[in-house]
Amino acid sequence: MVAYRRETRRDGVAFTVVVTVLSLAGALAMGLVIALSGAPGSLLLATALAALPVGPLVGCFLWLDRYEPEPRSLLIAGLVWGAVVATAAALVLQGVGGWLGGFDDMSMLAVVAPVTEEATKGLFLFLLLWWRRHELDGVLDGIVYAGLVGVGFAFTENILYLAAAYNGTDGIGPGGTEALTGTFVVRCLVSPFAHPLFTAFTGIGVGLAVSSRTGLGRWLFPLTGYAVAVLAHGLWNSATLGGIDNFASVYLTLMAPAFVALMLFAVWRRRSEQVMLTAALNDAARRGLLPATDIPWLVGLGARRAGRAHAREVGGEAGERAMRDYQQAAVELGFLHHRYLRGTPPPDFEVRGQQYVDRLGAVRPYISFPGQVVPTR
């Protein structure tokens, strides 16, 4: 699953084909499930309410991803995977598990749902690790991809819960506006981060596997991350069975602090990347791979913005595109060179490194940095 191997163009094609086919199948399946979940009016209302937390949550994870932005196509793929593939697969697995295992409702919610849902969400991360590992530079990338998968999953799940609450088919009450409002407050306002938080543990494990020096770590880190995700998910689901007092207690003492801690950890990781990139690029500069005078303009977010603004002022949109390409190639080179310095270079290290150096050399004659003090963050 996570043993390193040489990546080829066929790996990228295989990833695209598998994700596309499963996304289309999942979309058809979930479209049918949602269509059968209520009247069109209630479904439209449920969809609109479920979409409200999506934008802010996606914005948070994209904000974390500003240093070395991941390909937009892969970020969208993660969001879509969570919304249709993971949800559809989880429904199938839970149905099979409930039929074969004879689980009661409590066991389904506390055990079966966390195991299956974290597996179907985490599969996207494992596919990235297997076929598109070069897009994963570490823990922060794992958190970002995992977060978007979780956001997509929560969106579709919330549609079903909100529609069931409004229609009175959730087995809790008679339905109507009051039931819908209660479900919306709990799922979309109080705990919209639950699924991104759970899956982020798998993302952390996958991120650690990328830079692991041992074969054991490349297996152990992702599996441990998945186990923690299942545990956190199970604790949360169990809390919902204990009434409002137990729910509030678990939320205030465990879930909310865990999410805050995760975001602080992610911010710290992003800031630590500046230190790491500075060291890696300085070593690369000493080897003649790029000018050392460019480095301050490549590692600070404020300096990068100033460099792009200057490039646009001097060279228009073409100049800004060239600067973005230069900055992106330099950061990619920095991450790759850092792995080389740690003793964990990927098998295609030399080929990828030369590609980044070639990109730098091709763009550098057409850009210039502002002649001023490098701005701080």
MARLO-607469 format. One line per 4 residues: number of its first residue (from 1); their letters; for each residue x, y, z of C-alpha. Coordinates in Angstrom, 2 decimals. Each point is the difference from the previous one (the first is absolute). Layout:
% residues N
NUM	A	X Y Z ~ ...
//
This chain:
% residues 377
1	MVAY	0.00 0.00 0.00 ~ 2.67 2.53 0.94 ~ 3.33 -1.56 -0.99 ~ 1.93 2.38 -2.20
5	RRET	0.24 -0.79 -3.68 ~ 0.77 1.92 -3.15 ~ -2.90 2.07 -1.23 ~ -0.81 0.02 -3.69
9	RRDG	-2.36 1.81 -2.30 ~ -2.20 -3.08 0.14 ~ -0.39 0.52 3.74 ~ -1.53 3.42 -0.60
13	VAFT	-2.29 -1.40 -2.67 ~ -1.05 -2.88 2.26 ~ -0.79 2.42 2.84 ~ -2.06 2.22 -2.29
17	VVVT	-1.93 -2.91 -1.50 ~ -0.76 -1.64 3.34 ~ -1.07 3.22 1.70 ~ -2.09 1.11 -2.98
21	VLSL	-1.80 -3.34 -0.42 ~ -0.71 -0.32 3.72 ~ -1.14 3.62 0.19 ~ -2.48 -0.50 -2.84
25	AGAL	-1.32 -3.20 1.56 ~ -0.20 1.64 3.42 ~ -1.78 3.03 -1.40 ~ -2.64 -2.20 -1.63
29	AMGL	-0.48 -2.01 3.17 ~ -0.20 2.98 2.34 ~ -2.20 1.90 -2.43 ~ -2.47 -2.88 0.16
33	VIAL	0.22 -0.22 3.81 ~ -0.56 3.74 0.41 ~ -2.85 0.00 -2.53 ~ -1.77 -2.69 2.03
37	SGAP	0.58 1.81 3.29 ~ -2.83 2.53 -0.29 ~ -2.04 2.37 -2.05 ~ 1.88 2.33 -2.39
41	GSLL	-0.78 3.04 2.12 ~ 1.40 -1.48 3.20 ~ 3.07 -1.29 -1.84 ~ 0.75 3.42 -1.47
45	LATA	-0.32 1.55 3.45 ~ 2.21 -2.69 1.54 ~ 2.62 0.45 -2.73 ~ 0.07 3.76 0.45
49	LAAL	0.43 -0.30 3.77 ~ 2.63 -2.75 -0.32 ~ 2.01 2.21 -2.38 ~ 0.29 2.90 2.46
53	PVGP	3.01 -1.29 1.99 ~ 1.78 -1.37 -3.08 ~ 1.47 3.32 -1.17 ~ 1.54 1.05 3.35
57	LVGC	1.44 -3.47 0.61 ~ 1.51 -0.27 -3.49 ~ 1.41 3.51 0.46 ~ 1.74 -1.06 3.21
61	FLWL	1.76 -2.92 -1.66 ~ 0.95 2.03 -3.07 ~ 1.45 2.64 2.32 ~ 2.22 -2.68 1.53
65	DRYE	1.03 -1.03 -3.53 ~ 1.36 3.42 -1.05 ~ 3.68 -0.89 0.28 ~ 0.13 -2.70 -2.62
69	PEPR	-3.49 -0.11 -1.52 ~ -1.12 -3.44 -1.04 ~ -1.37 -0.53 -3.53 ~ -3.52 1.36 -0.13
73	SLLI	-1.17 -3.10 -1.86 ~ 1.11 -2.24 2.88 ~ -1.59 2.24 2.63 ~ -3.30 -0.11 -1.90
77	AGLV	0.39 -3.75 -0.41 ~ 0.36 -0.37 3.77 ~ -3.13 2.06 0.61 ~ -1.98 -2.00 -2.56
81	WGAV	1.34 -3.30 1.34 ~ -1.27 0.82 3.46 ~ -3.38 1.19 -1.29 ~ -0.89 -2.96 -2.23
85	VATA	2.51 -2.87 0.09 ~ 0.61 -0.23 3.74 ~ -3.66 0.52 0.87 ~ -1.27 -2.56 -2.50
89	AALV	2.62 -2.60 0.96 ~ -0.65 0.55 3.71 ~ -3.74 -0.55 -0.49 ~ 0.66 -3.25 -1.85
93	LQGV	2.48 -1.26 2.60 ~ -2.26 0.95 2.88 ~ -2.93 -1.74 -1.64 ~ 2.01 -3.17 -0.57
97	GGWL	1.46 0.18 3.51 ~ -3.38 0.47 1.61 ~ -1.48 -2.89 -1.98 ~ 2.85 -2.46 0.57
101	GGFD	1.01 1.05 3.48 ~ -3.40 0.59 1.50 ~ 1.15 3.21 1.71 ~ -2.55 2.04 1.94
105	DMSM	-0.41 3.73 -0.58 ~ 2.39 0.92 2.82 ~ 2.77 -2.25 -1.32 ~ -0.55 1.26 -3.54
109	LAVV	0.43 3.60 1.10 ~ 2.87 -0.50 2.44 ~ 2.02 -2.67 -1.83 ~ -1.06 -0.84 -3.55
113	APVT	-0.48 3.58 -1.21 ~ 3.41 1.28 1.21 ~ 1.85 -3.03 -1.42 ~ -1.65 0.14 -3.42
117	EEAT	-0.20 3.77 -0.42 ~ 3.61 0.66 0.95 ~ 1.07 -2.83 -2.30 ~ -1.90 1.36 -3.00
121	KGLF	1.20 3.54 0.63 ~ 3.57 -1.06 0.69 ~ 0.16 -2.06 -3.19 ~ 0.46 3.21 -2.01
125	LFLL	3.11 0.81 2.04 ~ 1.37 -3.51 -0.47 ~ -0.56 0.27 -3.75 ~ 1.95 3.27 0.02
129	LWWR	2.78 -1.68 1.95 ~ 0.12 -2.92 -2.42 ~ -0.43 1.73 -3.36 ~ 0.62 3.74 0.56
133	RHEL	2.48 -0.01 2.86 ~ 2.03 2.80 -1.55 ~ -2.89 2.36 0.81 ~ 0.37 -0.72 3.71
137	DGVL	2.82 1.97 1.63 ~ -0.87 -0.78 3.60 ~ -2.50 0.25 2.82 ~ -1.53 3.31 -1.06
141	DGIV	-0.90 -1.35 -3.45 ~ -1.58 -3.03 1.65 ~ -2.12 2.22 2.24 ~ -1.14 2.15 -2.93
145	YAGL	-1.08 -2.93 -2.19 ~ -1.61 -1.79 2.95 ~ -1.84 3.14 1.03 ~ -1.52 0.49 -3.44
149	VGVG	-1.08 -3.64 -0.19 ~ -1.65 0.42 3.40 ~ -1.74 3.20 -1.07 ~ -1.45 -1.75 -3.06
153	FAFT	-1.18 -2.96 2.06 ~ -1.66 2.23 2.60 ~ -1.81 1.98 -2.71 ~ -1.75 -3.04 -1.46
157	ENIL	-0.65 -1.57 3.38 ~ -1.53 3.23 1.27 ~ -2.39 0.10 -2.95 ~ -1.33 -3.41 1.02
161	YLAA	-0.23 0.88 3.70 ~ -1.66 3.36 -0.62 ~ -2.53 -1.46 -2.44 ~ -0.81 -2.82 2.41
165	AYNG	-0.45 2.45 2.87 ~ -2.34 2.20 -2.01 ~ -2.01 -2.95 -1.33 ~ -0.19 -1.68 3.40
169	TDGI	1.64 -3.18 -1.29 ~ 2.98 0.10 2.37 ~ -1.87 -1.85 2.73 ~ 0.47 2.85 2.48
173	GPGG	-3.03 2.22 -0.38 ~ -2.90 1.10 -2.16 ~ 2.20 2.10 -2.27 ~ -0.66 3.49 -1.23
177	TEAL	1.87 3.27 0.37 ~ 0.86 -0.49 3.67 ~ 1.65 -3.37 -0.60 ~ 1.82 1.36 -3.04
181	TGTF	1.30 2.97 1.99 ~ 1.29 -2.22 2.80 ~ 1.83 -2.29 -2.40 ~ 1.43 2.97 -1.89
185	VVRC	1.34 1.59 3.19 ~ 1.64 -3.21 1.20 ~ 1.47 -1.20 -3.29 ~ 0.63 3.17 -2.01
189	LVSP	0.69 2.65 2.64 ~ 1.32 -1.80 3.09 ~ 1.96 -2.87 -1.54 ~ 0.57 0.51 -3.74
193	FAHP	3.68 -0.83 0.52 ~ -0.62 -3.52 1.37 ~ 0.65 -2.02 -3.16 ~ 3.01 2.11 -1.11
197	LFTA	1.45 -0.41 3.50 ~ -0.37 -3.78 0.04 ~ 1.50 -0.51 -3.45 ~ 2.83 2.43 0.74
201	FTGI	1.54 -2.65 2.26 ~ 0.26 -2.32 -2.99 ~ 1.48 2.92 -1.96 ~ 2.63 0.54 2.68
205	GVGL	0.94 -3.67 -0.16 ~ 0.30 0.11 -3.79 ~ 2.09 3.18 0.21 ~ 2.37 -1.63 2.49
209	AVSS	0.29 -3.07 -2.23 ~ 1.31 2.13 -2.89 ~ 3.07 1.06 1.96 ~ 0.49 -3.18 2.01
213	RTGL	3.51 -1.45 -0.09 ~ -1.19 -3.57 0.59 ~ -2.29 -2.39 -1.84 ~ -1.79 -0.75 3.26
217	GRWL	-0.80 3.67 0.50 ~ -1.45 0.25 -3.50 ~ -2.55 -2.63 1.00 ~ -0.40 0.81 3.67
221	FPLT	-0.62 3.75 -0.24 ~ -3.01 -0.17 -2.37 ~ -1.57 -2.93 1.85 ~ 0.46 1.75 3.35
225	GYAV	-1.50 3.18 -1.40 ~ -3.00 -1.97 -1.23 ~ -0.40 -1.69 3.39 ~ 0.02 3.38 1.78
229	AVLA	-2.55 1.33 -2.50 ~ -2.30 -2.95 0.72 ~ 0.45 0.45 3.76 ~ -0.80 3.72 -0.10
233	HGLW	-2.99 -0.62 -2.27 ~ -1.29 -2.77 2.27 ~ 0.30 2.17 3.12 ~ -1.90 2.79 -1.72
237	NSAT	-2.78 -2.28 -1.22 ~ -0.28 -1.60 3.43 ~ -0.40 3.44 1.54 ~ -3.05 0.65 -2.15
241	LGGI	-1.68 -3.02 1.58 ~ 0.31 1.30 3.55 ~ -2.37 2.94 -0.15 ~ 0.63 3.72 -0.23
245	DNFA	2.00 0.19 3.24 ~ 2.47 -2.68 -1.07 ~ 0.18 1.50 -3.48 ~ 0.82 3.46 1.39
249	SVYL	2.58 -1.44 2.37 ~ 1.85 -1.93 -2.73 ~ -0.24 2.95 -2.37 ~ 1.43 2.54 2.45
253	TLMA	2.66 -2.22 1.55 ~ 1.12 -2.05 -2.99 ~ -1.23 0.87 -3.48 ~ 0.30 3.79 -0.09
257	PAFV	3.42 0.01 1.74 ~ 1.20 -2.77 -2.36 ~ -0.98 2.03 -3.05 ~ 1.66 3.14 1.37
261	ALML	3.12 -2.04 0.80 ~ 0.02 -1.44 -3.52 ~ -0.23 3.44 -1.60 ~ 2.76 1.38 2.27
265	FAVW	2.14 -3.00 -0.88 ~ -0.63 0.57 -3.72 ~ 0.91 3.69 0.32 ~ 3.16 -0.92 1.87
269	RRRS	0.90 -2.50 -2.71 ~ -0.51 2.63 -2.67 ~ 2.26 2.46 1.81 ~ 2.63 -2.67 0.56
273	EQVM	0.02 -0.58 -3.75 ~ 1.48 3.48 -0.47 ~ 2.99 -0.93 2.17 ~ 0.36 -3.35 -1.77
277	LTAA	-0.24 1.53 -3.48 ~ 2.54 2.69 0.86 ~ 2.53 -2.60 1.09 ~ -0.68 -2.31 -2.96
281	LNDA	0.13 2.75 -2.62 ~ 3.16 1.50 1.49 ~ 1.65 -3.39 -0.36 ~ -1.34 -0.25 -3.56
285	ARRG	1.40 3.48 -0.74 ~ 3.42 -1.06 1.23 ~ -0.19 -2.80 -2.56 ~ -0.78 2.54 -2.72
289	LLPA	-3.62 -0.98 -0.56 ~ -1.43 3.51 0.47 ~ 1.21 3.48 1.04 ~ 0.30 0.40 3.76
293	TDIP	-1.24 3.60 -0.26 ~ -3.41 -1.28 -1.17 ~ -0.66 -2.11 3.08 ~ -1.43 2.72 2.30
297	WLVG	-2.59 0.72 -2.69 ~ -0.97 -3.66 -0.26 ~ -0.54 -1.16 3.58 ~ -2.00 2.82 1.62
301	LGAR	-3.69 0.32 -0.87 ~ 0.12 3.79 0.20 ~ 3.13 0.13 -2.15 ~ -1.57 -2.35 -2.54
305	RAGR	-3.05 2.25 -0.30 ~ 2.24 3.04 -0.42 ~ 2.00 -1.82 -2.69 ~ -3.14 -0.85 -1.95
309	AHAR	-1.33 3.54 0.30 ~ 3.30 1.40 -1.28 ~ 0.05 -2.50 -2.87 ~ -3.51 0.99 -1.01
313	EVGG	0.91 3.69 0.13 ~ 3.06 -0.52 -2.16 ~ -1.11 -2.76 -2.36 ~ -3.79 -0.13 0.21
317	EAGE	-1.87 -3.28 0.28 ~ 2.73 -1.89 -1.83 ~ 2.58 1.27 2.48 ~ -2.15 -1.03 2.95
321	RAMR	-0.51 -3.48 -1.46 ~ 3.76 -0.33 -0.46 ~ 0.60 1.03 3.60 ~ -2.59 -2.47 1.27
325	DYQQ	1.61 -2.77 -2.00 ~ 3.44 0.91 1.32 ~ -1.21 0.09 3.59 ~ -1.87 -3.30 -0.37
329	AAVE	2.96 -1.78 -1.58 ~ 2.36 1.33 2.69 ~ -2.25 -1.15 2.83 ~ -0.44 -3.43 -1.59
333	LGFL	3.78 -0.21 -0.33 ~ 0.35 1.00 3.64 ~ -2.30 -2.76 1.23 ~ 1.72 -2.55 -2.21
337	HHRY	3.48 1.12 1.07 ~ -1.05 -0.15 3.65 ~ -0.89 -3.66 -0.43 ~ 3.39 -0.56 -1.61
341	LRGT	1.75 1.64 2.95 ~ -2.03 -2.16 2.43 ~ 1.05 -3.13 -1.85 ~ -3.50 -0.84 -1.26
345	PPPD	0.04 1.05 -3.68 ~ -2.63 -1.57 -2.27 ~ 1.20 -2.39 -2.70 ~ -0.49 2.64 -2.70
349	FEVR	1.88 2.65 1.99 ~ 2.55 0.82 -2.69 ~ -2.54 0.22 -2.84 ~ -2.41 2.18 1.94
353	GQQY	2.79 2.17 1.38 ~ 1.37 0.65 -3.48 ~ -3.50 0.87 -1.23 ~ -0.35 2.65 2.72
357	VDRL	3.47 1.41 -0.73 ~ -0.86 0.17 -3.70 ~ -3.23 1.87 0.78 ~ 1.93 2.47 2.15
361	GAVR	2.59 0.56 -2.69 ~ -2.62 0.48 -2.71 ~ -1.98 2.62 1.93 ~ 2.71 1.87 1.92
365	PYIS	1.16 2.27 -2.89 ~ -3.53 1.40 -0.31 ~ -0.67 0.99 3.60 ~ 1.40 2.51 2.46
369	FPGQ	-0.54 0.51 3.70 ~ -0.76 3.40 1.49 ~ 3.02 2.01 1.12 ~ -1.16 0.57 3.55
373	VVPT	0.25 -1.50 3.44 ~ -1.64 -3.41 0.03 ~ -3.37 0.42 1.78 ~ -0.73 -2.09 3.04
377	R	-3.20 -1.84 0.71
//
